């Protein structure tokens, strides 16, 4: 079983994935190229229809009427990760070894397979399909939240090998942890400090200021704002933030979910066109499981294109050097026309049809 170890200096927790243990030779010749399954799907891809036996049994799926569980006929499918970072079985057994804190690596690690089409990336799916992916996120969040062992649930997406994707078939992941991660704890503390000082939500204030200034604003719709953060750590770091204050992603309404799907797809297409299909990671930042009505926090999604590599200075100080000012990044993204994004979407669909012939 994996284990969690706490750094006695910083207080951060680290997962020691003993079941994934690698030898030195396993790291040799590593190159940041494309994902490992570049054969176009088919029999080699465990996420393609017809290969359902290549994954652990499904947890849930959106299926066509009459289709059988763990068989074809789905359009969104959720399965346990075959090589989980954390395991769902067992007790935490929190223990101390002298000055060191330890616990069993209890949690959940799931894969959300976003479409049956191997070459149809999330950015070019129909809005309704993106919305169903988001509903799957929410359904899994609400189910796992019931487990008292779990403190935080992260939904994230790795696109491209540089961003950590080992398979190119469109998918997201979910990891539920028995601790609140340091990044989340810092955001919570910052939001609370701001609320204590100003008696307002820092995220709501950011949204209002970005709308007023417009310099870092990329786009917006009725329910969401997209902008480049004022202190972006990396080039083209992009946030999608709901206009309505809510601490938990699970509090999203049906109308907001439709709006979220539309603006998420549009934002990913803008990045795709502007940066020539970059690798990226996105994360949904939401409140902890036991405090998802936190008045100070405000859920949001962050997208980080992997355009640069954190080097010695960044690793040694935690201070990032961003070579593209967020004001310039926003201007570049605004210049990407929605019409161009739509035409690229159509070309992608044609390409997917051809690759399936």
VEXLO-79903 format. One record per residue (C-alpha): residue number from 1; x, y, z. Coordinates in steps of 0.1 Angstrom, whole numbers, plus 5000, padded with zeros to 4 digits. Example, Ala and Ser with C-alpha at 12.3 -4.5 7.8 and 13.67 -1.06 7.14 Angstrom:
<sites>
+------+------+------+------+
: nuse :   px :   py :   pz :
+------+------+------+------+
:    1 : 5123 : 4955 : 5078 :
:    2 : 5137 : 4989 : 5071 :
+------+------+------+------+
</sites>
This chain:
<sites>
+------+------+------+------+
: nuse :   px :   py :   pz :
+------+------+------+------+
:    1 : 5000 : 5000 : 5000 :
:    2 : 5012 : 5036 : 4994 :
:    3 : 5021 : 5056 : 5024 :
:    4 : 5020 : 5093 : 5034 :
:    5 : 5050 : 5109 : 5051 :
:    6 : 5050 : 5144 : 5066 :
:    7 : 5079 : 5168 : 5062 :
:    8 : 5088 : 5179 : 5098 :
:    9 : 5101 : 5212 : 5086 :
:   10 : 5074 : 5225 : 5062 :
:   11 : 5045 : 5203 : 5073 :
:   12 : 5038 : 5192 : 5038 :
:   13 : 5028 : 5156 : 5031 :
:   14 : 5044 : 5134 : 5005 :
:   15 : 5030 : 5102 : 4989 :
:   16 : 5056 : 5074 : 4988 :
:   17 : 5042 : 5052 : 4960 :
:   18 : 5060 : 5020 : 4969 :
:   19 : 5039 : 4999 : 4944 :
:   20 : 5052 : 5021 : 4916 :
:   21 : 5088 : 5018 : 4927 :
:   22 : 5113 : 5025 : 4899 :
:   23 : 5149 : 5015 : 4895 :
:   24 : 5175 : 5040 : 4882 :
:   25 : 5174 : 5024 : 4848 :
:   26 : 5137 : 5032 : 4845 :
:   27 : 5145 : 5069 : 4844 :
:   28 : 5172 : 5066 : 4818 :
:   29 : 5165 : 5081 : 4783 :
:   30 : 5134 : 5099 : 4796 :
:   31 : 5123 : 5125 : 4770 :
:   32 : 5094 : 5150 : 4772 :
:   33 : 5077 : 5138 : 4740 :
:   34 : 5042 : 5127 : 4733 :
:   35 : 5022 : 5103 : 4753 :
:   36 : 5030 : 5066 : 4751 :
:   37 : 5001 : 5054 : 4730 :
:   38 : 5005 : 5072 : 4697 :
:   39 : 4992 : 5044 : 4675 :
:   40 : 4958 : 5060 : 4671 :
:   41 : 4939 : 5039 : 4697 :
:   42 : 4922 : 5007 : 4687 :
:   43 : 4932 : 4974 : 4704 :
:   44 : 4962 : 4990 : 4722 :
:   45 : 4943 : 5017 : 4741 :
:   46 : 4926 : 5006 : 4773 :
:   47 : 4902 : 5036 : 4771 :
:   48 : 4888 : 5028 : 4737 :
:   49 : 4854 : 5011 : 4733 :
:   50 : 4857 : 4974 : 4731 :
:   51 : 4887 : 4974 : 4755 :
:   52 : 4867 : 4978 : 4787 :
:   53 : 4883 : 4946 : 4801 :
:   54 : 4917 : 4963 : 4800 :
:   55 : 4906 : 4987 : 4829 :
:   56 : 4893 : 4979 : 4864 :
:   57 : 4855 : 4975 : 4865 :
:   58 : 4838 : 5008 : 4860 :
:   59 : 4825 : 5029 : 4889 :
:   60 : 4799 : 5048 : 4868 :
:   61 : 4792 : 5056 : 4832 :
:   62 : 4768 : 5075 : 4811 :
:   63 : 4755 : 5049 : 4787 :
:   64 : 4731 : 5044 : 4758 :
:   65 : 4699 : 5025 : 4768 :
:   66 : 4704 : 4987 : 4765 :
:   67 : 4742 : 4988 : 4767 :
:   68 : 4759 : 4966 : 4793 :
:   69 : 4781 : 4976 : 4822 :
:   70 : 4818 : 4972 : 4814 :
:   71 : 4811 : 4970 : 4777 :
:   72 : 4807 : 4995 : 4748 :
:   73 : 4778 : 5019 : 4745 :
:   74 : 4791 : 5046 : 4769 :
:   75 : 4800 : 5083 : 4762 :
:   76 : 4816 : 5091 : 4796 :
:   77 : 4831 : 5063 : 4818 :
:   78 : 4847 : 5064 : 4852 :
:   79 : 4871 : 5036 : 4864 :
:   80 : 4896 : 5032 : 4892 :
:   81 : 4932 : 5041 : 4882 :
:   82 : 4950 : 5008 : 4874 :
:   83 : 4981 : 5021 : 4892 :
:   84 : 4966 : 5043 : 4920 :
:   85 : 4986 : 5068 : 4940 :
:   86 : 4964 : 5061 : 4969 :
:   87 : 4943 : 5030 : 4978 :
:   88 : 4906 : 5030 : 4988 :
:   89 : 4909 : 5001 : 5013 :
:   90 : 4922 : 5001 : 5048 :
:   91 : 4925 : 5024 : 5078 :
:   92 : 4948 : 5054 : 5081 :
:   93 : 4967 : 5041 : 5111 :
:   94 : 4983 : 5074 : 5118 :
:   95 : 5016 : 5068 : 5135 :
:   96 : 5047 : 5086 : 5147 :
:   97 : 5083 : 5073 : 5144 :
:   98 : 5102 : 5096 : 5167 :
:   99 : 5099 : 5131 : 5151 :
:  100 : 5083 : 5117 : 5119 :
:  101 : 5046 : 5114 : 5111 :
:  102 : 5032 : 5086 : 5089 :
:  103 : 4999 : 5072 : 5078 :
:  104 : 4986 : 5046 : 5053 :
:  105 : 4981 : 5059 : 5018 :
:  106 : 4943 : 5057 : 5020 :
:  107 : 4924 : 5076 : 4994 :
:  108 : 4909 : 5072 : 4960 :
:  109 : 4923 : 5076 : 4925 :
:  110 : 4899 : 5074 : 4895 :
:  111 : 4900 : 5081 : 4858 :
:  112 : 4872 : 5099 : 4840 :
:  113 : 4873 : 5088 : 4803 :
:  114 : 4858 : 5118 : 4786 :
:  115 : 4848 : 5104 : 4752 :
:  116 : 4849 : 5071 : 4733 :
:  117 : 4867 : 5089 : 4705 :
:  118 : 4905 : 5084 : 4709 :
:  119 : 4916 : 5115 : 4689 :
:  120 : 4888 : 5139 : 4699 :
:  121 : 4903 : 5161 : 4727 :
:  122 : 4882 : 5178 : 4753 :
:  123 : 4887 : 5212 : 4738 :
:  124 : 4869 : 5201 : 4706 :
:  125 : 4841 : 5181 : 4721 :
:  126 : 4805 : 5194 : 4718 :
:  127 : 4795 : 5215 : 4748 :
:  128 : 4769 : 5189 : 4758 :
:  129 : 4797 : 5163 : 4760 :
:  130 : 4819 : 5186 : 4780 :
:  131 : 4790 : 5192 : 4803 :
:  132 : 4785 : 5155 : 4809 :
:  133 : 4822 : 5152 : 4818 :
:  134 : 4817 : 5179 : 4844 :
:  135 : 4786 : 5162 : 4858 :
:  136 : 4807 : 5130 : 4862 :
:  137 : 4832 : 5151 : 4881 :
:  138 : 4805 : 5163 : 4904 :
:  139 : 4789 : 5129 : 4909 :
:  140 : 4822 : 5113 : 4919 :
:  141 : 4829 : 5143 : 4943 :
:  142 : 4796 : 5139 : 4961 :
:  143 : 4800 : 5102 : 4964 :
:  144 : 4836 : 5102 : 4978 :
:  145 : 4828 : 5132 : 5001 :
:  146 : 4807 : 5108 : 5022 :
:  147 : 4838 : 5089 : 5033 :
:  148 : 4850 : 5104 : 5066 :
:  149 : 4886 : 5093 : 5059 :
:  150 : 4888 : 5117 : 5030 :
:  151 : 4896 : 5154 : 5035 :
:  152 : 4901 : 5167 : 5000 :
:  153 : 4891 : 5158 : 4964 :
:  154 : 4911 : 5171 : 4935 :
:  155 : 4899 : 5168 : 4899 :
:  156 : 4926 : 5175 : 4874 :
:  157 : 4936 : 5169 : 4838 :
:  158 : 4970 : 5162 : 4823 :
:  159 : 4973 : 5169 : 4786 :
:  160 : 5005 : 5158 : 4768 :
:  161 : 5034 : 5138 : 4780 :
:  162 : 5052 : 5168 : 4793 :
:  163 : 5022 : 5175 : 4815 :
:  164 : 5022 : 5139 : 4829 :
:  165 : 4998 : 5121 : 4805 :
:  166 : 5009 : 5086 : 4798 :
:  167 : 4979 : 5079 : 4775 :
:  168 : 4966 : 5103 : 4748 :
:  169 : 4930 : 5091 : 4749 :
:  170 : 4910 : 5121 : 4764 :
:  171 : 4907 : 5116 : 4801 :
:  172 : 4908 : 5134 : 4835 :
:  173 : 4916 : 5121 : 4869 :
:  174 : 4904 : 5125 : 4905 :
:  175 : 4924 : 5119 : 4936 :
:  176 : 4909 : 5120 : 4971 :
:  177 : 4933 : 5124 : 5000 :
:  178 : 4931 : 5120 : 5037 :
:  179 : 4949 : 5154 : 5042 :
:  180 : 4944 : 5189 : 5030 :
:  181 : 4972 : 5196 : 5004 :
:  182 : 4996 : 5225 : 5012 :
:  183 : 4986 : 5244 : 4981 :
:  184 : 4949 : 5243 : 4991 :
:  185 : 4957 : 5251 : 5027 :
:  186 : 4977 : 5282 : 5016 :
:  187 : 4947 : 5294 : 4995 :
:  188 : 4923 : 5288 : 5024 :
:  189 : 4945 : 5308 : 5048 :
:  190 : 4950 : 5336 : 5023 :
:  191 : 4912 : 5339 : 5017 :
:  192 : 4906 : 5339 : 5054 :
:  193 : 4932 : 5366 : 5061 :
:  194 : 4917 : 5388 : 5034 :
:  195 : 4881 : 5383 : 5047 :
:  196 : 4892 : 5391 : 5083 :
:  197 : 4908 : 5424 : 5070 :
:  198 : 4882 : 5435 : 5044 :
:  199 : 4852 : 5414 : 5053 :
:  200 : 4849 : 5404 : 5017 :
:  201 : 4858 : 5374 : 4995 :
:  202 : 4892 : 5379 : 4978 :
:  203 : 4881 : 5359 : 4947 :
:  204 : 4850 : 5380 : 4943 :
:  205 : 4871 : 5412 : 4945 :
:  206 : 4896 : 5398 : 4920 :
:  207 : 4867 : 5390 : 4896 :
:  208 : 4853 : 5426 : 4899 :
:  209 : 4887 : 5442 : 4894 :
:  210 : 4896 : 5421 : 4864 :
:  211 : 4862 : 5430 : 4848 :
:  212 : 4868 : 5467 : 4856 :
:  213 : 4904 : 5468 : 4843 :
:  214 : 4899 : 5444 : 4814 :
:  215 : 4937 : 5443 : 4808 :
:  216 : 4940 : 5406 : 4819 :
:  217 : 4905 : 5396 : 4810 :
:  218 : 4903 : 5370 : 4782 :
:  219 : 4865 : 5364 : 4780 :
:  220 : 4834 : 5360 : 4801 :
:  221 : 4798 : 5348 : 4799 :
:  222 : 4768 : 5351 : 4821 :
:  223 : 4782 : 5330 : 4849 :
:  224 : 4820 : 5328 : 4845 :
:  225 : 4850 : 5351 : 4840 :
:  226 : 4883 : 5340 : 4823 :
:  227 : 4915 : 5359 : 4830 :
:  228 : 4952 : 5358 : 4834 :
:  229 : 4961 : 5362 : 4871 :
:  230 : 4979 : 5394 : 4881 :
:  231 : 5008 : 5374 : 4896 :
:  232 : 5008 : 5346 : 4871 :
:  233 : 5035 : 5321 : 4879 :
:  234 : 5039 : 5308 : 4844 :
:  235 : 5032 : 5321 : 4809 :
:  236 : 4995 : 5319 : 4800 :
:  237 : 4984 : 5307 : 4834 :
:  238 : 4946 : 5310 : 4831 :
:  239 : 4918 : 5310 : 4856 :
:  240 : 4881 : 5303 : 4851 :
:  241 : 4862 : 5317 : 4881 :
:  242 : 4824 : 5316 : 4887 :
:  243 : 4808 : 5350 : 4892 :
:  244 : 4785 : 5336 : 4919 :
:  245 : 4803 : 5331 : 4952 :
:  246 : 4804 : 5294 : 4961 :
:  247 : 4831 : 5275 : 4980 :
:  248 : 4825 : 5241 : 4965 :
:  249 : 4824 : 5230 : 4928 :
:  250 : 4796 : 5206 : 4938 :
:  251 : 4773 : 5236 : 4945 :
:  252 : 4771 : 5244 : 4908 :
:  253 : 4736 : 5247 : 4893 :
:  254 : 4725 : 5231 : 4861 :
:  255 : 4724 : 5265 : 4843 :
:  256 : 4759 : 5272 : 4856 :
:  257 : 4772 : 5238 : 4845 :
:  258 : 4761 : 5244 : 4810 :
:  259 : 4778 : 5278 : 4811 :
:  260 : 4809 : 5263 : 4826 :
:  261 : 4811 : 5237 : 4798 :
:  262 : 4809 : 5263 : 4771 :
:  263 : 4835 : 5286 : 4785 :
:  264 : 4859 : 5258 : 4794 :
:  265 : 4858 : 5245 : 4759 :
:  266 : 4862 : 5280 : 4744 :
:  267 : 4892 : 5287 : 4767 :
:  268 : 4910 : 5255 : 4759 :
:  269 : 4904 : 5262 : 4722 :
:  270 : 4919 : 5296 : 4725 :
:  271 : 4950 : 5282 : 4742 :
:  272 : 4951 : 5254 : 4715 :
:  273 : 4951 : 5279 : 4687 :
:  274 : 4973 : 5306 : 4703 :
:  275 : 5000 : 5282 : 4716 :
:  276 : 4998 : 5255 : 4689 :
:  277 : 4983 : 5228 : 4710 :
:  278 : 5004 : 5231 : 4742 :
:  279 : 5007 : 5205 : 4769 :
:  280 : 4988 : 5217 : 4800 :
:  281 : 4975 : 5208 : 4834 :
:  282 : 4942 : 5220 : 4848 :
:  283 : 4929 : 5217 : 4884 :
:  284 : 4896 : 5224 : 4901 :
:  285 : 4903 : 5242 : 4933 :
:  286 : 4875 : 5236 : 4957 :
:  287 : 4869 : 5237 : 4995 :
:  288 : 4878 : 5207 : 5017 :
:  289 : 4852 : 5179 : 5021 :
:  290 : 4844 : 5188 : 5057 :
:  291 : 4841 : 5225 : 5051 :
:  292 : 4826 : 5229 : 5016 :
:  293 : 4804 : 5257 : 5029 :
:  294 : 4834 : 5278 : 5038 :
:  295 : 4823 : 5314 : 5034 :
:  296 : 4857 : 5327 : 5026 :
:  297 : 4867 : 5303 : 4998 :
:  298 : 4856 : 5305 : 4962 :
:  299 : 4861 : 5276 : 4939 :
:  300 : 4878 : 5280 : 4905 :
:  301 : 4897 : 5262 : 4878 :
:  302 : 4933 : 5269 : 4869 :
:  303 : 4950 : 5260 : 4836 :
:  304 : 4988 : 5259 : 4834 :
:  305 : 5002 : 5254 : 4799 :
:  306 : 5036 : 5237 : 4802 :
:  307 : 5057 : 5261 : 4782 :
:  308 : 5087 : 5265 : 4805 :
:  309 : 5106 : 5243 : 4830 :
:  310 : 5110 : 5253 : 4866 :
:  311 : 5148 : 5256 : 4870 :
:  312 : 5172 : 5260 : 4900 :
:  313 : 5160 : 5294 : 4910 :
:  314 : 5123 : 5285 : 4910 :
:  315 : 5130 : 5252 : 4929 :
:  316 : 5153 : 5269 : 4954 :
:  317 : 5131 : 5299 : 4962 :
:  318 : 5095 : 5291 : 4951 :
:  319 : 5096 : 5324 : 4932 :
:  320 : 5086 : 5318 : 4896 :
:  321 : 5100 : 5338 : 4866 :
:  322 : 5072 : 5345 : 4841 :
:  323 : 5086 : 5355 : 4807 :
:  324 : 5051 : 5366 : 4794 :
:  325 : 5033 : 5393 : 4813 :
:  326 : 4997 : 5383 : 4820 :
:  327 : 4985 : 5415 : 4803 :
:  328 : 5002 : 5404 : 4771 :
:  329 : 4990 : 5368 : 4774 :
:  330 : 4954 : 5380 : 4778 :
:  331 : 4958 : 5402 : 4747 :
:  332 : 4971 : 5373 : 4726 :
:  333 : 4942 : 5350 : 4738 :
:  334 : 4916 : 5377 : 4731 :
:  335 : 4929 : 5380 : 4696 :
:  336 : 4920 : 5344 : 4689 :
:  337 : 4886 : 5346 : 4672 :
:  338 : 4858 : 5324 : 4683 :
:  339 : 4852 : 5318 : 4645 :
:  340 : 4887 : 5305 : 4642 :
:  341 : 4882 : 5283 : 4672 :
:  342 : 4850 : 5269 : 4657 :
:  343 : 4866 : 5262 : 4623 :
:  344 : 4895 : 5244 : 4641 :
:  345 : 4869 : 5224 : 4659 :
:  346 : 4853 : 5213 : 4626 :
:  347 : 4887 : 5203 : 4612 :
:  348 : 4894 : 5183 : 4643 :
:  349 : 4861 : 5164 : 4639 :
:  350 : 4869 : 5156 : 4603 :
:  351 : 4904 : 5144 : 4613 :
:  352 : 4889 : 5122 : 4640 :
:  353 : 4865 : 5106 : 4615 :
:  354 : 4894 : 5100 : 4590 :
:  355 : 4916 : 5084 : 4617 :
:  356 : 4888 : 5060 : 4626 :
:  357 : 4884 : 5047 : 4590 :
+------+------+------+------+
</sites>
